Amino acid sequence: MVRLMETPAAEGRVFNIGSDEAVSVRTLAEEIIRRVDPGLKIDYLPYSRAYGEDFEDVRRRVPDVSRLYEAIGMKPQTSLAEILDDIIQWKRAQRDGGPT
C-alpha cells in the first residue's frame, strides 16, 4: 500500500490488491474448519434464503492484479493459508484476553 501511495503514476487510479487465486466459499469454509475444529460441519442454505429473493451477486470473482503489478512491479504474496492462520491466531488471542 505504501509503495503504491508513493508511486506518482498510481495517483487517481483504482487498484485491486486482492489475490488472483480463485477460492470458493466452500473451500474457504473447509480450510477454516480444518484449522479451527475438524468436527464442525458446513450448513448449506439456499442462495435465496441467505441473500434474499432479489439479490444478485457475481458467482465467481478472480481479481485482476495486473494493473498493480504494472505500477509497482509486485502483487500480493501472502497465501490464503497464511492469512487464515493469522486471523485465527488473532481471534484466539482476543478470546483469551491477549492483544487485539
C-alpha positions as a printed NumPy array, in Angstrom:
array([[  0.   ,   0.   ,   0.   ],
       [  2.747,   2.437,   0.931],
       [  4.687,   1.743,  -2.247],
       [  1.539,   2.281,  -4.275],
       [  0.832,   5.568,  -2.481],
       [  4.384,   6.71 ,  -3.214],
       [  4.087,   5.942,  -6.95 ],
       [  3.116,   9.067,  -8.912],
       [  1.759,   7.001, -11.823],
       [ -0.759,   5.412,  -9.431],
       [ -2.37 ,   8.707,  -8.442],
       [ -6.091,   8.772,  -9.175],
       [ -6.177,   5.161, -10.357],
       [ -8.068,   2.247,  -8.812],
       [ -6.124,  -0.897,  -7.901],
       [ -7.217,  -4.343,  -6.839],
       [ -4.868,  -5.599,  -4.152],
       [ -6.556,  -8.947,  -3.558],
       [ -5.307, -12.355,  -4.536],
       [ -5.604, -13.504,  -8.11 ],
       [ -6.311, -17.032,  -6.888],
       [ -9.958, -18.129,  -7.126],
       [-11.326, -19.638,  -3.904],
       [-14.869, -20.896,  -3.494],
       [-16.84 , -20.223,  -0.328],
       [-16.939, -23.98 ,   0.254],
       [-13.141, -24.27 ,   0.002],
       [-12.774, -21.31 ,   2.365],
       [-15.163, -22.923,   4.864],
       [-13.329, -26.255,   4.61 ],
       [ -9.963, -24.567,   5.263],
       [-11.321, -22.722,   8.299],
       [-12.899, -25.888,   9.697],
       [ -9.67 , -27.827,   9.194],
       [ -7.752, -25.207,  11.188],
       [-10.321, -24.447,  13.899],
       [-12.302, -27.623,  14.612],
       [-12.395, -30.566,  12.173],
       [-15.58 , -31.761,  13.896],
       [-17.589, -28.801,  12.565],
       [-19.991, -29.346,   9.685],
       [-20.973, -26.999,   6.893],
       [-24.628, -25.935,   6.971],
       [-25.882, -25.286,   3.439],
       [-28.595, -22.695,   2.837],
       [-30.411, -21.977,  -0.394],
       [-28.931, -18.89 ,  -2.039],
       [-32.247, -17.032,  -1.84 ],
       [-32.538, -17.677,   1.904],
       [-29.034, -16.405,   2.572],
       [-29.295, -13.292,   0.4  ],
       [-32.988, -12.711,  -0.348],
       [-35.019, -13.276,  -3.476],
       [-33.964, -10.083,  -5.281],
       [-30.247, -10.119,  -4.508],
       [-27.949, -10.654,  -7.481],
       [-24.292, -11.409,  -6.964],
       [-21.31 , -12.358,  -9.063],
       [-20.925, -16.096,  -8.511],
       [-17.197, -16.191,  -9.236],
       [-14.632, -13.497,  -8.559],
       [-10.993, -13.565,  -9.508],
       [ -9.346, -10.184,  -9.008],
       [ -7.121,  -8.903, -11.768],
       [ -3.936,  -7.586, -10.177],
       [ -2.143,  -6.822, -13.454],
       [ -2.555,  -3.052, -13.013],
       [ -0.95 ,  -3.313,  -9.582],
       [  1.96 ,  -5.301, -10.999],
       [  2.419,  -2.84 , -13.871],
       [  2.508,   0.105, -11.449],
       [  4.851,  -1.213,  -8.756],
       [  6.282,  -4.466, -10.095],
       [  4.732,  -6.655,  -7.434],
       [  1.491,  -8.334,  -6.44 ],
       [  0.182,  -9.797,  -3.17 ],
       [  2.282, -12.71 ,  -1.926],
       [  0.512, -13.819,   1.264],
       [ -1.223, -17.156,   0.786],
       [ -4.754, -17.913,   1.903],
       [ -3.331, -20.379,   4.434],
       [ -1.117, -17.682,   5.981],
       [ -3.984, -15.198,   6.14 ],
       [ -6.296, -17.728,   7.789],
       [ -3.638, -18.742,  10.309],
       [ -3.006, -15.084,  11.211],
       [ -6.715, -14.327,  11.656],
       [ -7.331, -17.458,  13.718],
       [ -4.354, -16.685,  15.954],
       [ -5.569, -13.084,  16.391],
       [ -9.15 , -14.163,  17.225],
       [ -7.914, -16.764,  19.712],
       [ -5.742, -14.116,  21.386],
       [ -8.785, -11.841,  21.621],
       [-10.854, -14.637,  23.127],
       [ -8.129, -15.423,  25.653],
       [ -7.684, -11.786,  26.676],
       [ -4.483, -11.208,  24.712],
       [ -3.583,  -8.258,  22.473],
       [ -6.125,  -7.26 ,  19.84 ]])
